[in-house]
Amino acid sequence: MPLLGAHMSVAGGVSKALERGKSIGCDTIQIFTRNNNRWVSKPIPPEEIERFHEQVKATGIWPVFSHAAYLINLASPKDDLWVKSMEAFIDELVRAEKLNLLGVVLHPGSHMGAGEEAGIARIAAALDRCHEATEGFKTLTLLEITAGTGDHLGYRFEQLAEIRSRVKHPERVAYCFDTCHAFAAGYDFRTREGYEAVMDEFDRVLGLERLKAFHFNDSKHPLGSRKDRHEHIGQGHIGLDGFRWIVNDPRFQQIPMVLETPKSKDMHEDVENLRVLRSLIE
């Protein structure tokens, strides 16, 4: 059976995210470990880290991974933003390591007009600094495929491969496959043939053994739109079959698949989306 879940709020402490996930039947969750719209956040208190580990055992929810703050841009040509981004990502890795998380999902970044080559070089150099500052960590850097809006990098498998090939410690870098982003970037996996072609390409360029997490989002915009707008499962341009192939793929039964779809406080949308996904399992 695939591991299905959703991004969970950490309001009240990171351990609360596990309780919320359990309450709606999650097998796995994604969290923010710090304020996703601020450069600096207070450290997680030691007692909250302990509670988190206790809740992992109590709920059985695993794996858990985090998403890096949206402000981080390791591709930035501006030195001040680049340095702040590295400091913030190091903090993300430190928090994730203390919580024993699988990894930290990271949008590779925007080159801000400097060009693809300059942006990729900047990302690789930044990751080297971040990994050197966190030597010996088990937590992975999970580069996420992006929709390719504006100057954002990571919308082609080749770009992600190039970043990983340039870092000094490639064993610390793996990938997160976001269904909405991949579709918006032009990867069409709606038919069985299309799905197999996309995954074959992923395997050839990046290696399926490095695919460590999925974001499950339908797309508000059509194939190749380069627009990142998430929709509920089966209600967007991807449709149900795109998800059917993934949840039934024996290669991915132990890879966490989490929703990032719009939701309200009572999480009824997550409940419905998880029900839809589980109905696809054969």
N, C-alpha and C positions, 0 to 999 in steps of 0.2 A: 504493500500500500504506500502511495506517495505521502510525503510529509507536507501537510498543508497548514497555512496559518496566515497571519496578517501583521502589518506594522501596528505596534501597540504603544499607547501613550505611557509616559513614565511619570505622569503627574503624581506627586506624593512619594516618589522614589522609584528607582529602577526595578525593585522587587515587585512593585504593584503591577508592572507590565505583565509579569508572568501570571498573576492572579486574574487579570483582565483576559489574557489569552485563554486561560483554562476555562473561564466562565462561558466562552463561546465555542469551545471545542477545538482550539488550535493545537496542532502537533509541534509547531515551530513558530517563532516570532522574530521580527526585526524591531529594533528600538533606536532612539537617539540616546546617547549617554551624556549629552550636554545640550545646552540651548542651541538649536540649529540655526538661529539667526543672530548669534552674538559671537564675538571673537574670543571672549574670555568667560569661563564658567567656573564655579566653585568645584573643588574636588569632590568626588563621591565619598561620603563619610564611611569609615571602616565598618561600622555596624550595619550600614546599608549594603555594603558589599557582601557581608556575611549573610544578611537576610536574603539577598539575591541567590546565593549559592544554596541556601536552605530551600528556597522556593523552586529552584530548578529540580531538586530531588523530590519535593512534595508534589509538584505538578506533572513531572515527567516531560515537560516541554524542552525539547532539544533537537537540533542545535538552535542557538540564539546568535544572531549577528547584529551589528549596528550599521547605521548609515551616517556618513560624515556630514558635518554642517555644510549648508549650501553656499556659505560665503567663501569657502576654500577654493582657490584657483591656482593649482600648481603649474599651470601653463602661462601664468601672467608674465608679460614682458616688463611690468613695473616692479622694481626691486622691493619697494615697501610692501606691496600686496603679496608678493612672492614669499618674502620672509615671514609675514604674518600668517600666510597660508600654511607654510611648513610648521611653524610653531603650533598652530591649531591642529594640524594633522598628527603631529607627534603626540599631542595631548589625547587625541582620539585613540591612538594606538595604545597609549598607557592605560587609559580607562578600560578599553576592551580587553587588554591582557589581564588586568586585575579581576575582571568579571569572567575570564576564561572563555571569551567569545570566539566563535569560528573565524570571524574577520570583520573588517570595516569596509563597507561599500563606498566607493569613491567615484564621483564624476571626474574623468581625467582633467578637464579644464578647458577654458577658452583662450585661444592665442591672441585675442583682442586686436586682430589685424596684423600681427607680426608674421603670420603664415604658419602652415602646417609643420614644416621642418623645424622652425624655431620653437614652436609650441611643444612638440614631442621631445626635443632636446631639453627643454626647460622642465617638463614633467619628470623625465628620467633622472635628471640631476637632483631635483627636489626629493624624489623618492629615495635616492641614494642617501641623502642627508637624513631623511626621516628614519630610514632603516638603520643607519649607523648609530643614531641617537637611541635606538630601541633594540640594540644588539641582543640576540638570543630569544627574542619574543616568538611565541608560537602563532599569535594572531596574524591572519593574512591580510594583505591589502587586496581588496576585491575590486578590480577595475570594472566599471559598469558600461555596457554598450549604451550609447546615447542616441537621441533622435537626430542630432546634427544641426540643431537650431543655431543660426548665426555663425559665430566663429568657434563653436564647441567641437572639440575633438572626441574621437572614440565612437564615431558612427559607422566606421568600417572595421571589420575584423582585423584587417591589415594594420590599421593604426594602433589597435590594442597590442597586437603582436610586436610591432616595432618598439613600443614603449617597454614592454617586458624584456625584449632582446637587448635593450641598452642598459638595464639596471645591473648593478654589481651582484645583487642577490635575487636572481629571478625566482628562486624557490619560495620567496615570500610574497610573490604576486600570482593571483588567480583571477577568475572572472565571475561577474554577475550578469545573467542574461535577462534583460527587461523586455517583456513581450511587446509592449507599446512602443518602446524606443526602437527595437529592432525592426518592427513593422514600419514605423515612420521613417526609418533610415532606408527602407526599400527591400528588406528581407521578407519574402512572402512564404509563410508556412501554413497557409489556410487549407491546402490540400495535402493528402498523404505524400504525393510526389514532391510537392514544394517543401514540406517539412523535412523529408529525408535529404533533399538537396541542401537546405540551409544547415542542417546538422552535420552533413558530410563536409561542407565548406568550413564550418566552425572547427571540426576535428582536424582538417587539413591545415588550417591557418593557425589555430590557437591550441588545439588539443582538448578533446572532451574531458580528459582526466583533470583538467584545470577549471572546469565549469563547476563552481562550488555553491551557487545560489541562483534562484530565479525570482524575479519580480513579476507577479501575475497581474497585468493590467490590460484591459481591452483599450482600443484607440478611438478617440472622438474624430480623428482625421484619417483620410484615406492613405493607402500604401504609398510610401515615398514622399509624404507631405513635409517631412522634416519638422513636424510640430509635435510637441510633447504635451498631450492632453489625455489624461487617463479616463477610462469609462468602465462601467460595471461589466462583469464577465458575460459575454454573449450579446451585449447591447451596443457594441461598437463595430468598427469595420473589420476586426479580426474574426469575430463570430466564435461559436462554440468549438468548431472542429480544431482550430488552432491550438486550443487548450487540451482538447481530447488526446491529440497525439502525444503531448508532453506527459500528461498524468499517467498514460498507459505505457510509456517507454520504459522498459525494464532497466535501462542504463541509469535512470534518474530517480529510482525509488528511494534512495537515501539522501537525495539533494533537496534542501529546504526550498519550498515554493511559497512565497508570501504575497499577499494582496497589498497594493498601495492605492486602492480605489477610494473615491470620496466616501466619507461617512460622518454620521452624527454621534453624539455622546453615548447613546444606548447601543451603538454598534450593530444595529439590526441589518445594515447593508452588508457588513462582513459576514453575518450569519447566513444571509441569503446567497452571497457570492460563494461561500464555502459549500453550501448545500448544492449549488449548481455545479461546482467543480467535482464534488464527490459523486454526483449523479452521472458524470462522464466516465467514471472508473469502470472498466469492464472486468 
